[in-house]
Amino acid sequence: MTFAVNENDQMQNGVPKTEFEKSLQHISEQVRLMDQQLTIKVENNILLHFQHQQNEIHFIEMMVERMKGGPSYT
């Protein structure tokens, strides 16, 4: 269902246009902040898992070198 609103309308469904615009801007800002927080959490989680994998790789490389009798990277 679509409502036609021209620039001269002061009310839309009983709500002042300026109040509606402010509410819409507030909701938009909340969504933007939620998106930003989610992005940060996802990036931090990816970084944490990447670092964990890097540590495991380094540990395995050290073990392989010790088995070969080569230098140790401690």
PyMOL Python script that loads the backbone (N, CA, C, O; Angstrom):
from pymol import cmd

cmd.read_pdbstr("""\
ATOM      1  N   MET A   1       0.846  -1.160   0.000  1.00  0.00           N
ATOM      2  CA  MET A   1       0.000   0.000   0.000  1.00  0.00           C
ATOM      3  C   MET A   1       0.900   1.233   0.000  1.00  0.00           C
ATOM      4  O   MET A   1       1.786   1.353   0.846  1.00  0.00           O
ATOM      5  N   THR A   2       0.682   2.129  -0.923  1.00  0.00           N
ATOM      6  CA  THR A   2       1.528   3.301  -1.084  1.00  0.00           C
ATOM      7  C   THR A   2       0.737   4.562  -0.774  1.00  0.00           C
ATOM      8  O   THR A   2      -0.430   4.700  -1.142  1.00  0.00           O
ATOM      9  N   PHE A   3       1.415   5.487  -0.078  1.00  0.00           N
ATOM     10  CA  PHE A   3       0.794   6.775   0.233  1.00  0.00           C
ATOM     11  C   PHE A   3       1.505   7.845  -0.562  1.00  0.00           C
ATOM     12  O   PHE A   3       2.731   7.951  -0.518  1.00  0.00           O
ATOM     13  N   ALA A   4       0.750   8.625  -1.279  1.00  0.00           N
ATOM     14  CA  ALA A   4       1.322   9.736  -2.032  1.00  0.00           C
ATOM     15  C   ALA A   4       1.478  10.918  -1.090  1.00  0.00           C
ATOM     16  O   ALA A   4       0.516  11.344  -0.453  1.00  0.00           O
ATOM     17  N   VAL A   5       2.697  11.447  -1.004  1.00  0.00           N
ATOM     18  CA  VAL A   5       2.968  12.575  -0.114  1.00  0.00           C
ATOM     19  C   VAL A   5       3.634  13.656  -0.943  1.00  0.00           C
ATOM     20  O   VAL A   5       4.686  13.426  -1.539  1.00  0.00           O
ATOM     21  N   ASN A   6       3.034  14.820  -0.983  1.00  0.00           N
ATOM     22  CA  ASN A   6       3.703  15.922  -1.662  1.00  0.00           C
ATOM     23  C   ASN A   6       4.344  16.823  -0.614  1.00  0.00           C
ATOM     24  O   ASN A   6       4.115  16.648   0.583  1.00  0.00           O
ATOM     25  N   GLU A   7       5.135  17.770  -1.053  1.00  0.00           N
ATOM     26  CA  GLU A   7       5.902  18.600  -0.124  1.00  0.00           C
ATOM     27  C   GLU A   7       5.024  19.463   0.761  1.00  0.00           C
ATOM     28  O   GLU A   7       5.479  19.897   1.819  1.00  0.00           O
ATOM     29  N   ASN A   8       3.785  19.730   0.375  1.00  0.00           N
ATOM     30  CA  ASN A   8       2.916  20.586   1.168  1.00  0.00           C
ATOM     31  C   ASN A   8       2.170  19.828   2.264  1.00  0.00           C
ATOM     32  O   ASN A   8       1.563  20.453   3.133  1.00  0.00           O
ATOM     33  N   ASP A   9       2.203  18.519   2.242  1.00  0.00           N
ATOM     34  CA  ASP A   9       1.507  17.739   3.268  1.00  0.00           C
ATOM     35  C   ASP A   9       2.218  17.903   4.612  1.00  0.00           C
ATOM     36  O   ASP A   9       3.434  17.732   4.701  1.00  0.00           O
ATOM     37  N   GLN A  10       1.465  18.231   5.645  1.00  0.00           N
ATOM     38  CA  GLN A  10       2.018  18.359   6.984  1.00  0.00           C
ATOM     39  C   GLN A  10       1.751  17.112   7.815  1.00  0.00           C
ATOM     40  O   GLN A  10       2.429  16.880   8.816  1.00  0.00           O
ATOM     41  N   MET A  11       0.785  16.320   7.420  1.00  0.00           N
ATOM     42  CA  MET A  11       0.425  15.133   8.189  1.00  0.00           C
ATOM     43  C   MET A  11       0.358  13.945   7.229  1.00  0.00           C
ATOM     44  O   MET A  11      -0.038  14.082   6.071  1.00  0.00           O
ATOM     45  N   GLN A  12       0.750  12.789   7.732  1.00  0.00           N
ATOM     46  CA  GLN A  12       0.615  11.552   6.980  1.00  0.00           C
ATOM     47  C   GLN A  12       0.068  10.517   7.949  1.00  0.00           C
ATOM     48  O   GLN A  12       0.757  10.103   8.881  1.00  0.00           O
ATOM     49  N   ASN A  13      -1.152  10.107   7.731  1.00  0.00           N
ATOM     50  CA  ASN A  13      -1.815   9.142   8.602  1.00  0.00           C
ATOM     51  C   ASN A  13      -1.876   9.644  10.052  1.00  0.00           C
ATOM     52  O   ASN A  13      -1.737   8.850  10.982  1.00  0.00           O
ATOM     53  N   GLY A  14      -2.077  10.923  10.247  1.00  0.00           N
ATOM     54  CA  GLY A  14      -2.216  11.479  11.591  1.00  0.00           C
ATOM     55  C   GLY A  14      -0.901  11.792  12.286  1.00  0.00           C
ATOM     56  O   GLY A  14      -0.923  12.184  13.453  1.00  0.00           O
ATOM     57  N   VAL A  15       0.236  11.638  11.634  1.00  0.00           N
ATOM     58  CA  VAL A  15       1.543  11.916  12.224  1.00  0.00           C
ATOM     59  C   VAL A  15       2.156  13.092  11.468  1.00  0.00           C
ATOM     60  O   VAL A  15       2.197  13.079  10.238  1.00  0.00           O
ATOM     61  N   PRO A  16       2.633  14.106  12.187  1.00  0.00           N
ATOM     62  CA  PRO A  16       3.273  15.231  11.494  1.00  0.00           C
ATOM     63  C   PRO A  16       4.467  14.749  10.674  1.00  0.00           C
ATOM     64  O   PRO A  16       5.221  13.874  11.101  1.00  0.00           O
ATOM     65  N   LYS A  17       4.621  15.329   9.506  1.00  0.00           N
ATOM     66  CA  LYS A  17       5.671  14.910   8.576  1.00  0.00           C
ATOM     67  C   LYS A  17       7.058  15.029   9.214  1.00  0.00           C
ATOM     68  O   LYS A  17       7.888  14.137   9.042  1.00  0.00           O
ATOM     69  N   THR A  18       7.318  16.103   9.940  1.00  0.00           N
ATOM     70  CA  THR A  18       8.638  16.289  10.550  1.00  0.00           C
ATOM     71  C   THR A  18       8.913  15.213  11.603  1.00  0.00           C
ATOM     72  O   THR A  18      10.033  14.716  11.718  1.00  0.00           O
ATOM     73  N   GLU A  19       7.879  14.860  12.367  1.00  0.00           N
ATOM     74  CA  GLU A  19       8.042  13.803  13.374  1.00  0.00           C
ATOM     75  C   GLU A  19       8.336  12.465  12.696  1.00  0.00           C
ATOM     76  O   GLU A  19       9.182  11.698  13.155  1.00  0.00           O
ATOM     77  N   PHE A  20       7.636  12.200  11.609  1.00  0.00           N
ATOM     78  CA  PHE A  20       7.856  10.976  10.846  1.00  0.00           C
ATOM     79  C   PHE A  20       9.286  10.932  10.306  1.00  0.00           C
ATOM     80  O   PHE A  20       9.951   9.900  10.387  1.00  0.00           O
ATOM     81  N   GLU A  21       9.754  12.049   9.759  1.00  0.00           N
ATOM     82  CA  GLU A  21      11.108  12.118   9.222  1.00  0.00           C
ATOM     83  C   GLU A  21      12.154  11.899  10.314  1.00  0.00           C
ATOM     84  O   GLU A  21      13.135  11.185  10.106  1.00  0.00           O
ATOM     85  N   LYS A  22      11.938  12.523  11.491  1.00  0.00           N
ATOM     86  CA  LYS A  22      12.877  12.347  12.603  1.00  0.00           C
ATOM     87  C   LYS A  22      12.904  10.893  13.058  1.00  0.00           C
ATOM     88  O   LYS A  22      13.974  10.349  13.333  1.00  0.00           O
ATOM     89  N   SER A  23      11.740  10.263  13.139  1.00  0.00           N
ATOM     90  CA  SER A  23      11.677   8.859  13.543  1.00  0.00           C
ATOM     91  C   SER A  23      12.392   7.978  12.532  1.00  0.00           C
ATOM     92  O   SER A  23      13.122   7.059  12.905  1.00  0.00           O
ATOM     93  N   LEU A  24      12.183   8.255  11.269  1.00  0.00           N
ATOM     94  CA  LEU A  24      12.835   7.485  10.214  1.00  0.00           C
ATOM     95  C   LEU A  24      14.353   7.664  10.269  1.00  0.00           C
ATOM     96  O   LEU A  24      15.093   6.697  10.092  1.00  0.00           O
ATOM     97  N   GLN A  25      14.820   8.879  10.509  1.00  0.00           N
ATOM     98  CA  GLN A  25      16.257   9.133  10.634  1.00  0.00           C
ATOM     99  C   GLN A  25      16.824   8.399  11.843  1.00  0.00           C
ATOM    100  O   GLN A  25      17.922   7.846  11.778  1.00  0.00           O
ATOM    101  N   HIS A  26      16.075   8.392  12.947  1.00  0.00           N
ATOM    102  CA  HIS A  26      16.513   7.699  14.163  1.00  0.00           C
ATOM    103  C   HIS A  26      16.647   6.196  13.903  1.00  0.00           C
ATOM    104  O   HIS A  26      17.633   5.577  14.303  1.00  0.00           O
ATOM    105  N   ILE A  27      15.665   5.624  13.241  1.00  0.00           N
ATOM    106  CA  ILE A  27      15.712   4.196  12.915  1.00  0.00           C
ATOM    107  C   ILE A  27      16.888   3.908  11.986  1.00  0.00           C
ATOM    108  O   ILE A  27      17.586   2.908  12.151  1.00  0.00           O
ATOM    109  N   SER A  28      17.098   4.772  11.028  1.00  0.00           N
ATOM    110  CA  SER A  28      18.212   4.608  10.090  1.00  0.00           C
ATOM    111  C   SER A  28      19.551   4.637  10.833  1.00  0.00           C
ATOM    112  O   SER A  28      20.444   3.844  10.537  1.00  0.00           O
ATOM    113  N   GLU A  29      19.685   5.541  11.787  1.00  0.00           N
ATOM    114  CA  GLU A  29      20.912   5.639  12.578  1.00  0.00           C
ATOM    115  C   GLU A  29      21.109   4.380  13.426  1.00  0.00           C
ATOM    116  O   GLU A  29      22.227   3.878  13.541  1.00  0.00           O
ATOM    117  N   GLN A  30      20.028   3.871  14.017  1.00  0.00           N
ATOM    118  CA  GLN A  30      20.122   2.639  14.813  1.00  0.00           C
ATOM    119  C   GLN A  30      20.571   1.463  13.947  1.00  0.00           C
ATOM    120  O   GLN A  30      21.413   0.668  14.365  1.00  0.00           O
ATOM    121  N   VAL A  31      20.020   1.355  12.760  1.00  0.00           N
ATOM    122  CA  VAL A  31      20.395   0.272  11.845  1.00  0.00           C
ATOM    123  C   VAL A  31      21.863   0.408  11.441  1.00  0.00           C
ATOM    124  O   VAL A  31      22.586  -0.585  11.370  1.00  0.00           O
ATOM    125  N   ARG A  32      22.298   1.641  11.176  1.00  0.00           N
ATOM    126  CA  ARG A  32      23.694   1.872  10.811  1.00  0.00           C
ATOM    127  C   ARG A  32      24.628   1.448  11.943  1.00  0.00           C
ATOM    128  O   ARG A  32      25.650   0.807  11.696  1.00  0.00           O
ATOM    129  N   LEU A  33      24.279   1.804  13.191  1.00  0.00           N
ATOM    130  CA  LEU A  33      25.112   1.424  14.334  1.00  0.00           C
ATOM    131  C   LEU A  33      25.128  -0.088  14.544  1.00  0.00           C
ATOM    132  O   LEU A  33      26.175  -0.662  14.844  1.00  0.00           O
ATOM    133  N   MET A  34      23.977  -0.732  14.389  1.00  0.00           N
ATOM    134  CA  MET A  34      23.928  -2.190  14.528  1.00  0.00           C
ATOM    135  C   MET A  34      24.791  -2.856  13.463  1.00  0.00           C
ATOM    136  O   MET A  34      25.497  -3.823  13.748  1.00  0.00           O
ATOM    137  N   ASP A  35      24.735  -2.341  12.237  1.00  0.00           N
ATOM    138  CA  ASP A  35      25.543  -2.887  11.158  1.00  0.00           C
ATOM    139  C   ASP A  35      27.025  -2.712  11.462  1.00  0.00           C
ATOM    140  O   ASP A  35      27.828  -3.616  11.230  1.00  0.00           O
ATOM    141  N   GLN A  36      27.378  -1.547  11.980  1.00  0.00           N
ATOM    142  CA  GLN A  36      28.773  -1.272  12.321  1.00  0.00           C
ATOM    143  C   GLN A  36      29.258  -2.218  13.422  1.00  0.00           C
ATOM    144  O   GLN A  36      30.355  -2.769  13.330  1.00  0.00           O
ATOM    145  N   GLN A  37      28.446  -2.406  14.457  1.00  0.00           N
ATOM    146  CA  GLN A  37      28.822  -3.305  15.550  1.00  0.00           C
ATOM    147  C   GLN A  37      28.964  -4.743  15.061  1.00  0.00           C
ATOM    148  O   GLN A  37      29.900  -5.443  15.446  1.00  0.00           O
ATOM    149  N   LEU A  38      28.045  -5.179  14.221  1.00  0.00           N
ATOM    150  CA  LEU A  38      28.109  -6.527  13.679  1.00  0.00           C
ATOM    151  C   LEU A  38      29.359  -6.711  12.830  1.00  0.00           C
ATOM    152  O   LEU A  38      30.029  -7.740  12.921  1.00  0.00           O
ATOM    153  N   THR A  39      29.671  -5.725  12.012  1.00  0.00           N
ATOM    154  CA  THR A  39      30.866  -5.792  11.174  1.00  0.00           C
ATOM    155  C   THR A  39      32.119  -5.911  12.028  1.00  0.00           C
ATOM    156  O   THR A  39      33.005  -6.709  11.719  1.00  0.00           O
ATOM    157  N   ILE A  40      32.203  -5.138  13.084  1.00  0.00           N
ATOM    158  CA  ILE A  40      33.366  -5.182  13.982  1.00  0.00           C
ATOM    159  C   ILE A  40      33.481  -6.551  14.647  1.00  0.00           C
ATOM    160  O   ILE A  40      34.573  -7.114  14.729  1.00  0.00           O
ATOM    161  N   LYS A  41      32.353  -7.089  15.123  1.00  0.00           N
ATOM    162  CA  LYS A  41      32.378  -8.404  15.761  1.00  0.00           C
ATOM    163  C   LYS A  41      32.821  -9.487  14.782  1.00  0.00           C
ATOM    164  O   LYS A  41      33.615 -10.358  15.137  1.00  0.00           O
ATOM    165  N   VAL A  42      32.317  -9.436  13.566  1.00  0.00           N
ATOM    166  CA  VAL A  42      32.693 -10.433  12.567  1.00  0.00           C
ATOM    167  C   VAL A  42      34.175 -10.315  12.238  1.00  0.00           C
ATOM    168  O   VAL A  42      34.874 -11.326  12.165  1.00  0.00           O
ATOM    169  N   GLU A  43      34.662  -9.094  12.040  1.00  0.00           N
ATOM    170  CA  GLU A  43      36.082  -8.898  11.725  1.00  0.00           C
ATOM    171  C   GLU A  43      36.972  -9.374  12.861  1.00  0.00           C
ATOM    172  O   GLU A  43      38.006  -9.994  12.615  1.00  0.00           O
ATOM    173  N   ASN A  44      36.587  -9.094  14.105  1.00  0.00           N
ATOM    174  CA  ASN A  44      37.369  -9.551  15.258  1.00  0.00           C
ATOM    175  C   ASN A  44      37.377 -11.069  15.352  1.00  0.00           C
ATOM    176  O   ASN A  44      38.402 -11.673  15.668  1.00  0.00           O
ATOM    177  N   ASN A  45      36.237 -11.682  15.076  1.00  0.00           N
ATOM    178  CA  ASN A  45      36.143 -13.135  15.120  1.00  0.00           C
ATOM    179  C   ASN A  45      37.024 -13.762  14.040  1.00  0.00           C
ATOM    180  O   ASN A  45      37.715 -14.748  14.294  1.00  0.00           O
ATOM    181  N   ILE A  46      36.999 -13.193  12.843  1.00  0.00           N
ATOM    182  CA  ILE A  46      37.854 -13.692  11.753  1.00  0.00           C
ATOM    183  C   ILE A  46      39.316 -13.562  12.137  1.00  0.00           C
ATOM    184  O   ILE A  46      40.096 -14.492  11.930  1.00  0.00           O
ATOM    185  N   LEU A  47      39.698 -12.422  12.695  1.00  0.00           N
ATOM    186  CA  LEU A  47      41.084 -12.205  13.104  1.00  0.00           C
ATOM    187  C   LEU A  47      41.505 -13.206  14.174  1.00  0.00           C
ATOM    188  O   LEU A  47      42.599 -13.766  14.106  1.00  0.00           O
ATOM    189  N   LEU A  48      40.648 -13.432  15.152  1.00  0.00           N
ATOM    190  CA  LEU A  48      40.946 -14.383  16.228  1.00  0.00           C
ATOM    191  C   LEU A  48      41.186 -15.783  15.666  1.00  0.00           C
ATOM    192  O   LEU A  48      42.154 -16.447  16.037  1.00  0.00           O
ATOM    193  N   HIS A  49      40.307 -16.227  14.774  1.00  0.00           N
ATOM    194  CA  HIS A  49      40.463 -17.558  14.188  1.00  0.00           C
ATOM    195  C   HIS A  49      41.704 -17.628  13.299  1.00  0.00           C
ATOM    196  O   HIS A  49      42.395 -18.647  13.281  1.00  0.00           O
ATOM    197  N   PHE A  50      41.989 -16.562  12.570  1.00  0.00           N
ATOM    198  CA  PHE A  50      43.187 -16.527  11.737  1.00  0.00           C
ATOM    199  C   PHE A  50      44.444 -16.650  12.596  1.00  0.00           C
ATOM    200  O   PHE A  50      45.347 -17.422  12.274  1.00  0.00           O
ATOM    201  N   GLN A  51      44.500 -15.889  13.688  1.00  0.00           N
ATOM    202  CA  GLN A  51      45.667 -15.946  14.567  1.00  0.00           C
ATOM    203  C   GLN A  51      45.820 -17.329  15.188  1.00  0.00           C
ATOM    204  O   GLN A  51      46.935 -17.829  15.335  1.00  0.00           O
ATOM    205  N   HIS A  52      44.699 -17.942  15.550  1.00  0.00           N
ATOM    206  CA  HIS A  52      44.740 -19.292  16.109  1.00  0.00           C
ATOM    207  C   HIS A  52      45.319 -20.273  15.080  1.00  0.00           C
ATOM    208  O   HIS A  52      46.156 -21.109  15.418  1.00  0.00           O
ATOM    209  N   GLN A  53      44.875 -20.166  13.845  1.00  0.00           N
ATOM    210  CA  GLN A  53      45.381 -21.044  12.789  1.00  0.00           C
ATOM    211  C   GLN A  53      46.875 -20.795  12.548  1.00  0.00           C
ATOM    212  O   GLN A  53      47.640 -21.737  12.340  1.00  0.00           O
ATOM    213  N   GLN A  54      47.278 -19.535  12.579  1.00  0.00           N
ATOM    214  CA  GLN A  54      48.695 -19.212  12.397  1.00  0.00           C
ATOM    215  C   GLN A  54      49.534 -19.837  13.510  1.00  0.00           C
ATOM    216  O   GLN A  54      50.615 -20.361  13.245  1.00  0.00           O
ATOM    217  N   ASN A  55      49.049 -19.787  14.753  1.00  0.00           N
ATOM    218  CA  ASN A  55      49.765 -20.397  15.876  1.00  0.00           C
ATOM    219  C   ASN A  55      49.881 -21.902  15.695  1.00  0.00           C
ATOM    220  O   ASN A  55      50.933 -22.482  15.964  1.00  0.00           O
ATOM    221  N   GLU A  56      48.804 -22.538  15.241  1.00  0.00           N
ATOM    222  CA  GLU A  56      48.839 -23.979  15.007  1.00  0.00           C
ATOM    223  C   GLU A  56      49.839 -24.325  13.909  1.00  0.00           C
ATOM    224  O   GLU A  56      50.594 -25.289  14.039  1.00  0.00           O
ATOM    225  N   ILE A  57      49.850 -23.554  12.839  1.00  0.00           N
ATOM    226  CA  ILE A  57      50.802 -23.790  11.747  1.00  0.00           C
ATOM    227  C   ILE A  57      52.233 -23.652  12.259  1.00  0.00           C
ATOM    228  O   ILE A  57      53.090 -24.481  11.954  1.00  0.00           O
ATOM    229  N   HIS A  58      52.484 -22.608  13.035  1.00  0.00           N
ATOM    230  CA  HIS A  58      53.822 -22.389  13.574  1.00  0.00           C
ATOM    231  C   HIS A  58      54.232 -23.558  14.477  1.00  0.00           C
ATOM    232  O   HIS A  58      55.371 -24.020  14.404  1.00  0.00           O
ATOM    233  N   PHE A  59      53.337 -24.029  15.308  1.00  0.00           N
ATOM    234  CA  PHE A  59      53.621 -25.151  16.201  1.00  0.00           C
ATOM    235  C   PHE A  59      53.961 -26.404  15.390  1.00  0.00           C
ATOM    236  O   PHE A  59      54.921 -27.106  15.706  1.00  0.00           O
ATOM    237  N   ILE A  60      53.179 -26.684  14.349  1.00  0.00           N
ATOM    238  CA  ILE A  60      53.421 -27.863  13.513  1.00  0.00           C
ATOM    239  C   ILE A  60      54.759 -27.745  12.797  1.00  0.00           C
ATOM    240  O   ILE A  60      55.497 -28.724  12.691  1.00  0.00           O
ATOM    241  N   GLU A  61      55.077 -26.535  12.300  1.00  0.00           N
ATOM    242  CA  GLU A  61      56.375 -26.342  11.647  1.00  0.00           C
ATOM    243  C   GLU A  61      57.522 -26.616  12.611  1.00  0.00           C
ATOM    244  O   GLU A  61      58.518 -27.232  12.232  1.00  0.00           O
ATOM    245  N   MET A  62      57.388 -26.161  13.855  1.00  0.00           N
ATOM    246  CA  MET A  62      58.427 -26.420  14.858  1.00  0.00           C
ATOM    247  C   MET A  62      58.571 -27.908  15.115  1.00  0.00           C
ATOM    248  O   MET A  62      59.690 -28.409  15.219  1.00  0.00           O
ATOM    249  N   MET A  63      57.454 -28.626  15.220  1.00  0.00           N
ATOM    250  CA  MET A  63      57.507 -30.058  15.476  1.00  0.00           C
ATOM    251  C   MET A  63      58.155 -30.806  14.317  1.00  0.00           C
ATOM    252  O   MET A  63      58.939 -31.729  14.536  1.00  0.00           O
ATOM    253  N   VAL A  64      57.835 -30.417  13.091  1.00  0.00           N
ATOM    254  CA  VAL A  64      58.432 -31.060  11.912  1.00  0.00           C
ATOM    255  C   VAL A  64      59.944 -30.826  11.903  1.00  0.00           C
ATOM    256  O   VAL A  64      60.710 -31.752  11.637  1.00  0.00           O
ATOM    257  N   GLU A  65      60.375 -29.605  12.190  1.00  0.00           N
ATOM    258  CA  GLU A  65      61.809 -29.301  12.225  1.00  0.00           C
ATOM    259  C   GLU A  65      62.511 -30.115  13.313  1.00  0.00           C
ATOM    260  O   GLU A  65      63.622 -30.598  13.095  1.00  0.00           O
ATOM    261  N   ARG A  66      61.892 -30.272  14.459  1.00  0.00           N
ATOM    262  CA  ARG A  66      62.497 -31.070  15.534  1.00  0.00           C
ATOM    263  C   ARG A  66      62.607 -32.528  15.130  1.00  0.00           C
ATOM    264  O   ARG A  66      63.595 -33.192  15.442  1.00  0.00           O
ATOM    265  N   MET A  67      61.580 -33.033  14.428  1.00  0.00           N
ATOM    266  CA  MET A  67      61.623 -34.432  13.975  1.00  0.00           C
ATOM    267  C   MET A  67      62.728 -34.648  12.953  1.00  0.00           C
ATOM    268  O   MET A  67      63.337 -35.717  12.910  1.00  0.00           O
ATOM    269  N   LYS A  68      62.986 -33.646  12.136  1.00  0.00           N
ATOM    270  CA  LYS A  68      64.049 -33.736  11.132  1.00  0.00           C
ATOM    271  C   LYS A  68      65.429 -33.550  11.755  1.00  0.00           C
ATOM    272  O   LYS A  68      66.452 -33.887  11.159  1.00  0.00           O
ATOM    273  N   GLY A  69      65.427 -33.009  12.961  1.00  0.00           N
ATOM    274  CA  GLY A  69      66.716 -32.738  13.613  1.00  0.00           C
ATOM    275  C   GLY A  69      67.277 -31.389  13.219  1.00  0.00           C
ATOM    276  O   GLY A  69      68.459 -31.120  13.430  1.00  0.00           O
ATOM    277  N   GLY A  70      66.443 -30.542  12.650  1.00  0.00           N
ATOM    278  CA  GLY A  70      66.881 -29.227  12.205  1.00  0.00           C
ATOM    279  C   GLY A  70      66.829 -28.205  13.325  1.00  0.00           C
ATOM    280  O   GLY A  70      66.618 -28.553  14.487  1.00  0.00           O
ATOM    281  N   PRO A  71      67.021 -26.942  12.971  1.00  0.00           N
ATOM    282  CA  PRO A  71      66.994 -25.873  13.989  1.00  0.00           C
ATOM    283  C   PRO A  71      65.617 -25.709  14.601  1.00  0.00           C
ATOM    284  O   PRO A  71      64.600 -25.976  13.961  1.00  0.00           O
ATOM    285  N   SER A  72      65.599 -25.274  15.826  1.00  0.00           N
ATOM    286  CA  SER A  72      64.326 -25.058  16.541  1.00  0.00           C
ATOM    287  C   SER A  72      63.979 -23.572  16.512  1.00  0.00           C
ATOM    288  O   SER A  72      64.859 -22.728  16.677  1.00  0.00           O
ATOM    289  N   TYR A  73      62.701 -23.248  16.304  1.00  0.00           N
ATOM    290  CA  TYR A  73      62.237 -21.843  16.230  1.00  0.00           C
ATOM    291  C   TYR A  73      61.544 -21.437  17.523  1.00  0.00           C
ATOM    292  O   TYR A  73      60.428 -20.920  17.480  1.00  0.00           O
ATOM    293  N   THR A  74      62.160 -21.651  18.643  1.00  0.00           N
ATOM    294  CA  THR A  74      61.496 -21.291  19.912  1.00  0.00           C
ATOM    295  C   THR A  74      61.751 -19.893  20.311  1.00  0.00           C
ATOM    296  O   THR A  74      61.262 -19.449  21.349  1.00  0.00           O
TER     297      THR A  74
END
""", "prot")
cmd.dss("prot")
cmd.show_as("cartoon", "prot")
cmd.util.cbc("prot")
cmd.orient("prot")
